[in-house]
Amino acid sequence: MKIDLFDFHLPEELIAQTPLEQREASRLMVLNKETGAIKHEASFRSILEYVKSGDCLVLNDTRVLPARLFGVKAETGGKIEVLLLKQIEGDTWETLIKPAKRVKAGTVLSFGDGRLTAVCVSESDHGGRQLEFRYEGIFYEVLESLGEMPLPPYIKEQLEDRDRYQTVFARETGSAAAPTAGLHFTEELLEELNNRGVHTAFITLHVGLGTFRPVSVDTVEEHDMHAEFYQITEGTARLLNEVRAKGGRIITVGTTSTRTLETIARDHGEFVEASGWTNIFIYPGYEFRAIDGMITNFHLPKSTLIMLVSALAGREHVMKAYEEAVNERYRFFSFGDAMLIL
C-alpha cells in the first residue's frame, strides 16, 4: 500500500498555533464510519448528543514532561539544548542534544545555575546521548521548575500557559507529547457525561516523539513503528468488559488509547490488567477487536495517525472528510479541532 494514498494538501494557515481560550470551543466533525456521511458541529460539547448512557469513553491519563532543558557545558559555558526522550534506568535518560557535536562521553552539563547537572555516559547517531542526571530532591519537581514543554515541531508560537498542553485528567508523568484528542475535555464536560450515564475509563500510554516522525518509506508495510509504554489497571479492564457485555460502545479518546486497547485485545482476547511496550501499527486492512468509535484530532499528511483513522473509517471516507475539513477551514493538529468517528 503506497504512502501517497494518505497525502493531502494542507494550507499552512490551518495549522493551529495556539489553543482556543476555551477547551470545549473547538469545532467537531462527526464521521459515520460505515457510510462516510459527515456532520459539522459548532462546538465540541456536541459529543453529548452522540455518546449515550452505557457507552464508555477511554482516556489516556499520561502527563507531559517539561522535557526541554536549556543549559551550558560546565567546562566552557557553551549553550546546550537537551530533549529528554526516555528514562533508561534510575537517573539515566536517552536524550537528543543540540549541538550534539559539543557533547562527548564524559562531558558535564549544568542547568539552572547548577540545580541540575548531567554527565554524558554514551553517544549515538543523530544527536542521541545518554545522560546521567544529578540533583537534590525529587527529579520531576526539579524538571517542573527548569524544563519547558516540548511542543511539536509544527508549532512556532510560544505557549503562554503550559497547562494547555496537558489534559485536565493528566496524572501519570512520562510523555514527550500530549494525547491531544483529550485536550478538548473540561472537568465540567466529563462530569456532565458521567451524570448522563456515560462511563469514563483511564489507561496510560506515554507518547514518544516517534509520533511526529515522518514515514520515510514508499509503502506502508515497510514502516518501522516506534514502541511506547502502556499500562491498564484491573479496574479499567473490568469496567470495559462489563460495558462490552451489556452492549455499550467503547469509544477511545485519541489514537494512543486506541493503540493501547487494541494491543490488549490482540494479546489477550479480552481486557485484562497489563503493562508493557507496544509497537502496534494499525493501517487499512486491520480488524479492530476492542473499540467501536474514536474521538481524534486532524492529523499530518502521510502520518501513521491518519493511517490508523483510515483503518477505522475507511481510507476513502477519511480522505474525503479531510478534504472537506480543509474546505471548511477546520483547525489542524495538536491545538486544532476534533473528529468523532462512530
N, C-alpha and C positions, 0 to 999 in steps of 0.2 A: 504494500500500500504506500503510495507516494506521499511524502510530507507536504508537497504543494497542494494536495487536496484540502488542506486545513489553513490555507493562506487567504487573507482578505485585505482590502485596502482600508487603513485606519488613519484618518486625518489626525495629525499630531495634537491639534487643539482639543480633541475629545479625550485625551489622556488626563484624568483628574489629577491635579497637582496638590490640592488641599482638600481636607474633609469638609462636608457641609456643616453649618453651625449646629443643626440638629441631626442626630444619627438616623432617625426614622424618616427624614425628609427625602431620602433617595427615592428615585423612581423604581418601579417594579415592572418587569416584563414577565408575563406568565405564558409558558410554552407547553402545549399539550404534546407529550412525547409520542403519542400514538398517531395523531392526525397532523401535527405541525401547526395547529391553529395558535394564533398569537393574540394576547390581550395586553393592553397598556394600562397600567395603574399609576396614578399621580404620586402615590406615597407608598413606602414600604409597609406601612401599617395595614395595607390591604391584604396582607397574608392572613389576617384574621378571617377573611371571607373564604379562604381556600383550605386552611388547616382546620380539621374537625376534631370534636371531642373523641377521645380514644386513640388519636394519632400520637406519635412521639417524634419530637424534634431532637436530633442528636447533635450536640455542640462540642467543639474542641476547646477545652479549658487551658490550653497551653498559654504561657505568658512570654512575651518577647523580652529577650535580654537587651539591655542597652549596650550592645556588644561592640560598638566602635569606640576605640580609645585613641587619643592623641597624646603622644609623649615625646621623649627625647632619648638619644643614646647617652647613657650615663657618662661615657668617657669623653665624648666630643660635643655634646649638646645638639647634635643634628636632629632635625624633626623627623618623627616616625608616626605613621598611622597603622593601627592594628585592628583587625576584624576577627573576633572570636567565632570559630566555626563549630567546634565540637569538643566537649570535655573528654579527654583520653582516660585519665585516671588521676584522682586526687586533685592537685592544683596544676596539672599538666594539660594544656589545651592545644588543639590543632587550630592554627590561625592563618590568616592572609596578611601580609605586610607590604606596605608601600613606603619608601622604595626598598624592595627586598634585598637589592644588591649590597646595601649597607649593613645588613644583619647576617652575621655568620654564627656558627656554633660558638658559644661562649660569650657572645655579645650581651651586655646588660642594658635593659631599658628601664626608664623611670617615668611614672605617670603621677600627676597631681603633686608635684614637688616631693616625690619620694613616698607618698602614702601607699603607692602600689609599685612594685618593681617586678621585673621578669628577666629570666636568663634564657637565651636561645639554646635548646638542647639538641635540635637536629634541623636539617634543611631538606626541602623537597622542591619539586618543579613548580613553576608558575607562581612564585611568591609565597609558597607554603612554608610555614615554620612551626615547629613545636616549641611552645614557651612554657616554662615553669614559673608560676607566679608566687610572689612573697608579699605578705601584708600582715597587719594587725587586725584582729576582729573577725568579722564574717565576710567572706569574699563577695557574696551577692550584694551586701549593703555597701561595700566599697565601690563595687561596679555601678550601683544605682546612682551614687554621688558623682562619679567621674565619667561614666560612659555616655554615649549618645546613641539614639535609635538608628539601627542600620536600615534606613529606608531603601526601597527598591531603586535600581539604577535609573528608571524612567521618571522618577520624581525629583525635580530640580529645585523645588521650593523648600525653605526651611519649615519645619513643623513647630508651630507655636506651643502647642500643648501635647506633650509626648504621650499622654494617656489616650489621645485619639487614635494612636496606633496600637492600642490594646482593646480587646473586647471587655465589656463590663463584667464578664464572668471569668476573666483570666485568673488562674490560680497557680498552675504548675510551671515554674520558670525553666526555660530551656530552648526557646525558639529563636532562630535567626530572622524570622519573618512572621508577620501576623497571619492568622487564619481569617482572611479579610471578609468572607461572607458573614462572619459573626459581628462585624463592626456595625451593622445596621440595627442591632438589637439594643434596647434600653431595658433597665430593670423593670420599668413600668409595663412595657410591652410583654416581657416574659411573665410578669405577674398576671396580666390580663389573659394571656394564653392559658396559664395554669387555672385561672378561675373558670375558663370555658371548657375545662376538662382535657386540655392538651398536655400530655406528659413531656417533660424535658429530661434528657439523659446526657451525661457528660463522659467523654472519652478524652484521652490525651494523645496527641501526636505532635512531636516537636519538629516544626517546619525547618528544613535546611535551606541554604542558599541555592541548592541544586534546583529548587522550584523555579528559579529565574534563568537557569542555564538554557541557552538556546539548543534546539535539536539540530545537530550539525551533520547528520547523515541524510541520505536521499530517500530512504524508505523507513517507515515506522518501525518495522520489526528489527532493524539494526540498532535502534537506540538503546543505550545502556542506562537504565533508570537508577537514580540515586536512592540510597537507603535512608530511612528515617525511623526514629524510635517511637513506639506507640505503647499505650497501656490502657486496658479496660478492666474495670473492677467487677467483682462478683455481683454487686448490687445493680450496676448498669446492665450486665449480661442478663440477670434475672428479669429486670423490667422489660428489656427488649424481647425476650422470649414470651413474656406474658402478653405484651402488646400484639405480637405476631399471632399468638394462639387465639386471641379474642377478635382478630380480624382488623385491627388498627393498622394504619400505614406507618412505616418507618421512613422519615424524611430527614436526610442529613443536611447539616448546615456546613457547606463547603466541601471541596474536593478532599481535604485532609480527613474529615470524618468519614467520607465515603471510602477512601482507601483503607482506613482502619477497619471498618466493619466488613468490607469485602475480604480483607486478609483473614479475619477471624472466621468468617463463613467458609472461605476456601479451605482453611487448615483444619477446622473442627466440625463443620457441618451444621453448627448451631452457635449461639452466642455463649461464650464462656469467659471466665476471668483469664486474662493472658497479658503478656508483655513481650516485647522483643523488637527486632528491626524488620521493616518491610520495604521491599523494593518493587511491590506490585505495580504493574504497568497496565492500565486499563485503556483500551482503544477499541474502535468499532470491530464487532465480532465477539466481544467479551459478553458472557452470560452473567447477568447480575444475580446474586444469591441472597443479598442482605437487605437491599433498600428498595423503596417504592417511588421515591422522589428526592429532589435535592434543591436547596437554595444555594446559589452561587453568584459570583460577580462575572463581569465580561473580561475574557482572558486575551493574552497575547496571540497574534497570528502564529501558526505552526508550533504552538506550545503543547506539552503533554497534557496541560489542563483542558484545552479546547478539545483534545482527542478524547479525554475522559467524558466530557459533557456530550460529545458526539456519540460515544458508545451508549449512553443512556437514552438520548432522544433521537438518534439517527443523524448521520452527517448532513444529509440534505436539509433536514429540518433546522439544524443548528446553524448552518451557513446562511440559510435564508433569514433566520432570526437575527443573525449578526449584521447582515446587510440592512435589515430594517432598523436595527439599533443605530447604525451609522446614519441612516437617512433621518431618523427621529432625534438625532443628536443626544443619544444617551451618553453618560459619562463612563469611561472605561477604567479598568484595572483596580488597584487596591482601594482607592478612595472613591470609586465610581458607583454606579447604580447596580441593581440586583436583578437576577433572573430566578424565577421559580419554575421548576420542571416537574410536572405531575402527569 
